[in-house]
């Protein structure tokens, strides 16, 4: 029989999920049956009269008694595990509890009752965790959503929310999910990675870090672009350490993920509409309101719509040094997406005007990527301008060139400098921030072999 330890839930190799252990499935079905019997046996009238600890003792005692009564279904050597998991069913997240307690796991992906994946160190792994059936998955999803005051049912079959611990959940149930309920949980560490962590993991070079921190301190506005899971939010978190301690920061997010270490921070989060379709508060409204809150910096977790115009207006009217992230596959695509978002504002602005506005508000685009094997790297830092409104001038300052993959299938390559001296250096120096000239003097590779570093940065 399987042990109750977390390690026992992971397969040593990728095998077909069709071969799910029938004994494990029967165990889960028995657990669901006992859980239902346990709930039916509770005297709910006294629950509010006793403490949580006393209630837990009562539940454990009752669970132990029910397990003894079903000794034919639960052998004595498996009884302790059954009691632990019954406690998880009552107070936690059932089969997912062991995964939520593993600090190395960054994503939990439930595709079906018998198909659960996790991501650790940038790579997906299939697990031995299974549910009894689709109703079991749905019950756990409903418990998660109820914790944050949200609902999910046939009327509202999709939810995207943030848990109290900062984890982000996305769930879809039938009829939208054709093959049964689907759940994704993105977890964030209690302590966000800092610049030192990114340097240790080889995500950036010293020259990159020095330049970006100098740009942040001297109020140079920039975008962080990248695909899903590329580490945009982690990088934004790390770079926020360059903001002087005497500045007031207002953060605006769809789902609060930023964990800034700065002292003077005001956090705001959008709100979805209620079941009657009312009460929605979008990022655009929050940005407008933030401008009345005397911010020195505005940090937008991710720009994805018409709020792009309001963000640019803030950057061009005294709120330099504001930062945001954007989903894009490369630097030029990030600029193109920003153009489209500005057009979504409803104002019929000519393209040359939009481009000049973008070029005036944003000076740098930092592009992060998730490479083969889960490796995350800052692959491009570029200065942009649009002097004539016709086309963007994109000048790369630093980059990363992938040379292949190693024997473990993990990307390897080298960072390089282009020799381009960014125009924003003048602003950085006028702000009294020092950046060494030597990092821009010569084009060529930086002596750093990235395959020496783990793929776990940006988690």
N, C-alpha and C positions, 0 to 999 in steps of 0.2 A: 504493500500500500504506500501511497505518497506521503511524504512528511508535510508538516504544516509550515515549514520554513519558506521564505520568499523565493529562495534560489530554486526550489523544486518546481516552481511554476514555469520555468523556461526550458525550452528544448535545446539540446546541444547542437542540433543541426536543423536545417529547414526541411521539414517533411510535410507531406500533404495533410491538410486539415481534415480531409475526408476520413483519416485514420484516427480521429479523436477517440480517446480511451472510453470504451463503453462503460467501464466501471466508474470513471469520473462523471460521465453523464448521469448515470444512475444515482451517484452520490448527490449531485446537484438537484435532481428531481426529488429525492428523499428529503433534502434540506428544505426545499420549497414547501413540501407537504407538511413538514414539522413546523416550519415558520408560520404557516397558515393556522395550524392547530395551536401554536403558541399564542398568536394574536387573539384567537377565539377564546382562549382560556384566561386572558388577562381581565382583571377587575379594573376597568378603566376609570371607575368612579374615585379610586384612591390615588390615581397617578399624580394628580395635582397636589396631593396632600403630603407626598414624600419627596425626599431629595433625589437628585439624579443618581448619586452613588447607591442609595438604598434601592432605587428602582432597578439599577443594573444588577445588584445582588439578587433581587427577586427574579429577574429574567434569567440569570445564569442558573439559579436553582431549578426553575421550572424547565429550562432547556435540558438540564442534566436528567431530570425525572422523565421527560418525554423520550429522551434517547435510550434510557434504560428499558422503557416499555417497548421499544422497537429494536430489541437486541438482534433479532434475525436479520434486519436490514442494515444495522450498524454494528459491526464487530467491535469488541472492547478496544482494540488497538487503534481504531479510527474514531473513537468517541470524543476524544479531546479536540481533534480537528473539527468535528461537527459542532461542538459547543462554541468554539472560537468563531466559526463562520456564521453560526446562528446569531451570535452577538453582533457580528458585522452586518447581518441582514437587518437587525433591529435598530442599531445605532449608527451604522456606517453605510458603505456603498456595496455591500455584498461581495461578490467575487473580485470587484475592483479595488477593495480596500488594501490588499497586499501590494498592488501596483502603485496606489496613491502614496504609500509609505516608503517607496523606494526612491531615494534622492537622485539616482542616476537616470531615471526615466524622464524624458522631456515631453513625450506625446503618448497618449493612450488612444487606440483606434479600435472601436468595436464595430466590425462589419456585419456580424451576425452572431447568434447565440454561441456558435461553436467556432468563431473566427475572431480572435482578439490579437492585435499587434501592439507593439510598443516601439518607441524610438529611444535608443540610448547611444551616446557618443556619435550621433549623426547617422546611425544606421538602424533600419527597421529589423525587428525580430518578431517571429511568431511565438506566442506563448501557449502554455497549457491551460490558461484560464478559460473556462467556458461557463455559460449560463444554462439553466434548465431548459428554457424555451424563450420565444419572443416576448411573452408576457413578463418574464423575469427581467429582461433587458428594459422593457418599457417602465416597469416599476422603479428601477434604479434611476432611469432618466427623469421620471416624475419627481423622485426624491431630490435629485440634484437641482432641478428647476424650481422646486418649491422653496429651497433654501434661499433663493435670491428673489422670491416674490414673483416668479413667472409661472406660466402655465403652458402645458403642451397637451393637445388632444386633437381630435379630428377636425375641430373648427380652426385651431391654431397649431398645425402639425410641424412647425419648425421654430427653433429657438436658438439664439446666440446670446450668451450671457457670461458674466464674470462671477466666479465663486468668491466667497469671503477671503480665501487664502491667495487670491490673485490669479488662480488658474482660469483659463478661458474654455468654455464648453460650447459645442455646437451639436445639436441633436435634430434629427429628422425622423418622423414616424410615418407609417402609412396614413393616407393614400399617396403622399409624396414619395416616400421610400418604398419602392416596388417590392423589395425582397425582405421587408421587415425593418424594425427600428435600427438606426445607425447613430453612433455616438462618437464624438471626437473631443478629447480633452488635451489642451496644451497647457503644460505646467511650467511654472517659473520658479527659479530658486529663491530661497528666502533672502539670500544676499546676491545682488546683481553683480555681474562681472565688471571690473574696472579696467582702465587702460593697462595697468600692470598685468592683469590676467590675459588680455588680448596680446600683449607683447610676449608673454610666456608661452602662449599657445601658437605663436607665429601667425596670428591673424593680420597684423600690421607690422611694419618696421618701426624702429625708433624715429627715423626721419619723418615717416607718415604721421606718427603720433604727435611729435613735436609741432609739426606744421598745423595739424587739425586743432590741437588744443590752443595754439596761438591764435588761429582764426576764430575759434569760439570766444576766447577772452577778449579779442579786439572787435567783437560784434560784426563779424563777417557772416552774412546769412547764407545758409546752404541747405540743399536737399540730400537725403540719404536714399538712394534707390536700390532696388533688388527684388528678386522673386520671393515667393512664399518660403519662409524658413531660412532666408539668407542671413538673418541676424541684424536686420535694420534697427529694431527696437533696442536690442542689446547694445549696439554701437551708439545709438542716440543716448542711452542711459550713461554709457561710459564717458562720452564726450561732454556731457553736462557738468562733469567735474571741473571743466575749464571755465565755467561761469563764475565771476567774482561773487564772494559771499554777501556783498551788500546790495545785490540786485534781486528784484522781485520777479519770480517766474510764475506764469500761469500756464498750466497744461490742459489741453483739450483732446479728448479721445473718445472713440466709439465704445471701446471696451478698455478700461484702465489697465495698462500694462507697464507703464513707466514707473520705475522705482528710483526717483532721483534722490541723491544723497545731500542735496542742497538744503539749507535751512529755511529759506523764505519761499515756499512753494504753495500755490493754490491750485487744487486739482478739480477739474470739471469733466463730466462724462455725459454723453448724449443719452436720451431716453426714448425708447420705442413707443409707438402708440399703444393705448390700452385696447381691450377687446371691442370697444365701441369705435375704435379708429381715432381716438382723440388723445391729446396730451403729448404728442411727439415733439421732441426738441432735437434739432439737428445741429451739426457742427457749425454751420454758418451762423446760426443764432448765437451760439456760445462764443464764437470769435468776435462778433459784434459787441456782445456784452463784455468780453474780456478787455476790449479797448477802453471801457469806462472804469476799469479796476486798477488803473495806474500800473500796468505791467512794464517792466524793463525788457522782458523777453516773453515771447509766446511760443510754446512748444506744442506742435500738433502731432499727435501720435501717428496719424496717417491721413494724408490729403487724398480724397477719392471722388470729389464732386464739385459742386458750384462754390463751395467754401474756398476753393483755390483763389478766386478773385479777392475775397476778403483777406486771405493770408497775404497776398501780394500787396494789397493796399496797406496792410499793417507794416510790411517790410519797407515800403516806399514812403511811409509817413511817420518816421521817428521810432520805429521798433526794429531797427537793424539788429542782427544777431539772433533772429528767430530761426527756429529749426523745425524740420518736418521730415517724414518719410513718405515714399511713394512706391507703388508696385510698378516695376518695369524691368525689362531684360537687359537694357544697356542705357548709357547716358542720353543718347539722342532720343530714344524711345520715351525716357522720362520727361524730356522737354516737350515732345509731341503730345504725350498724355496730359501734361499741364495745360497746353493750349486748348485741348478738347474740354478740359474741366472748366476753364475760364469761359468758354463759349456756352457751357451749361448754365451759366449764371442768368441767362436770358437777355443780357445786353448785347446788342449787335455791334461788337467792336471789330474793326478791321484786323486781319492777321498781323500786319506790321506793327500796329499799336500794341497788340497782345504780346508780341515777341519783344518789343522794346521794354514793355512793363516787366516781363519775366527777367530780361537781361539786367534791368536796373535793380530789381529786388533780390535776385539770387546770383551769387558770385561763384559758388562752387557746387559741383555735384559729386557726391561720394558714392560709388557703386560697389555694393557687396554682392557676393555670389556664393551659392552652395555648389561645390564641385563634386566630382566623382568620389564615391565613398563617404559622402556626408561632410567633406571638408568645407569649412567656411572661410573665405578670404575677402579682404578689401581688394578688389581687382583693378580699380581705376579711381583716381582723384583728378578731376578736371576743373579748370576755370572756364566760365562761359561769359559771353557778352553778345550783344546784338546792336552794334553801332548804327546800322542803317535800316533796321527793321525788316530786312529781306531774308536774312538767314542768320542762324546762330554760329558764332565762332566758338569752337570747342577745342581748348588746348590742354592736353594731358600733362599732368605734373608727375604723377607716380602711376605705376601699373604693376600687374602681375601676369606673367606668361606661363601657362601650363605647358610642361614639356612631355607629359605622358602620365602613366599610372605606375605605382610600384607593385611588388609581388602580391600585396594584399588588396589590390584593386582600388587603392586610394590615390587621388590626384597628387602629382608632385610638379614642382616648377620653381620659378624664381621671381622675386620682386625686382623692379628696375626703376630708375629715374630717367626722365626724358631730357633733362638739361634745360627745360623751359622755366623761366623766372616769372612767377605769377605777378600780375599787376597789383593784386591785393596786398603784396608785401609792403607797399608804401603805407597802406592803412594800418597794417599790423605794427609797423615801426612807429608811426605817429601816435599809436595807442600806448607806446612804451613797452611793447612786448618784443622780446629778442628771439629771433630765429636765425640760426647759423646759415651764412651764405654758402657754405660748402655743400649742403645737400642739393643745391641747384646748379652747381658749377659744372658737373660732368654727367653726361648721359651714359647709362650702362646698367648692368645687373648689380643687385645688392647681394652680398655673400650670405645667403640664407637658403638652405635646402629645406623646403617646407615639409617634405615627407618625414622629417625628424620630429615633427610636432603632431600631437593628437588631433583628431577631428572634432573634438568636443567643444570648441569655442563657440560662443554665441548661443549656448543653450540656456 
